[in-house]
């Protein structure tokens, strides 16, 4: 079975995943501090706070979004995973007659929010665009031109373009 899996490049740096990683670290820290130092706090409270933060952090940091294209069955699925559970429905793959790489450059500015860095600068994203009858069907973003070119070749080969 020939498949293509697209992994979102920005998945681990924004929103719930970042908060999950922070909670994961906080949960581990609470449990380690309780194990290393003599505390008067009830061990059950420590386990609930540390274990709860660890468990919530584990769930949130495991969230990922993917696109799976099955060339043999001519279907695709946009899905999200939480831990090992995948949520998404299979849809019929339209007849893609053209695929190309488009470079998109823009100036990114970050607003200080206390979590993400506030650096600004010029950003170039390489988009692998799949076209159906001249209209965009799917656009896959890559930070690296080499990765975009490899994905384009794999998609063209699988789709028979």
N, C-alpha and C positions, 0 to 999 in steps of 0.2 A: 504494500500500500504506500503510494507516494504522497507525502504531505509536506506542507510548508507551515512553519509556526513563526508568527511575528510577535516579538516581545517588545512592549512599549519601552522606549529608551528612558523616559522620565518616571518610570513606575516607582522607584525607590526613593525619590528625592522630594516628594511633595505630599502634603496632606496627611491622610490616615496612616500611611506607611511610616512616615517620619515620626509621628506621634507614637505609633506602636513601638518603634525602636527606642524611643525615650522611655516609655513605660516599661519595656522589657529590661532596660538597664536599671531603672529605678527599683523594680521588683527584685532583681538580683542583688542590688546594693543593700536594700532593706534586709534581705535574708542573710547576706554575708555579715553585715554589721551586727545583727542579732546573734550570729554564731560565734563571732570573734570577741565580742565584748559582753561582759556580764550586765544584763539589763533587768530592771525590775518590772518591765512590761510583761503582761501575760503572753506566753508563747503562742496561744491561739490567736490573739490580736495581731501579732507579728506575722504569723502564717497567713491570716486572712488578708492583711494589707499587702505584704510582699508577694504572696501567691496570686492574689487577685490582680495586682499590677502586672505580674509576670504573664498570667494567662491572657489578660486583655491585650497586652503588648504583643504576645505571640500571635494571637488571632489577627490583630491589626497589621502587624508587619508581614504577615503571610499573604495579604491581599495583593493580587496581581491581575492585570488585564492582558489578554492575548487574543490573537486572531489565528485560527487554524483553517487552512485551505486543504481540502482533500481532492487531489487531481483525478483520482480514479473514479470516485463517486460523483464528481462535479458538484461538490457542496462546500460551503464555508460556514464557520461558526465564530462569532465574536463572543467571548466568554470571560468571566471573572472567576478567579479561584480564591477561596478562603480555606486555609490549611490544605486539605487534599480534595475538597469538594469543588467541582467545576459547575458553574451556572451559565447556561447559554443554550440557544436552540440552533439546530442545523437549518441552513437556508440554501436554496438552489443557487449555484454559481452562474451568473449570466455569462453569455459568450463574450469574453474579453478579446478584443481584436487589436489592442495596442497597449504597450507598456513603455514608460519612459521615466527618466530621472529629471526632476525639476529642482533647481537650487532656489531656496528662499532665504534671503538675507534681510535681517531687521535689527533694530537697536533694542536690546532688552534692558529694561530698567526695573530694579527691585525696590519696592517700598519697604522701609524698615518695619518689621513686625515682631522682632525679638527672637525669631527662630531661624529664618533663612538669611544667608549673607546678603549684604546690600550692594554688591558690586554691579556695575552696569557695563555694557559693552556691545559690540557688534557680534551677532550670532548668525551662522549660516547652517541651515538645515537642508539636508538632501532628501527629497521626497520621491519615493517610488510610486508613481501614479498609474493605476490600471484604468483604462478607458473602455467603455462599452458604447459603441455607436457615437463616438466623439464626446461623450459625457463622462465625467469622473465617476467611477464606481467605488474606488478605494484608494486611499493615500496612506502610505506607510512612511513614517519619519525616521531618519537615521542621522546621527551626529557625524558620522564618518563616511566620506565618499566611497571608500573601498568597500565598506559593508553594504552600502546601497547598491553598488555595482554587482556584488556577489548575489544579493537578494534579487536584483532584476534578472540576472542570468538564470537563477534557479526558477523564478516565476515564469519566465519566457519558455524555458524548457518544459516545465510541468504543464503549462497551458497550451503548448504547441504553437506559439506565435513565431 
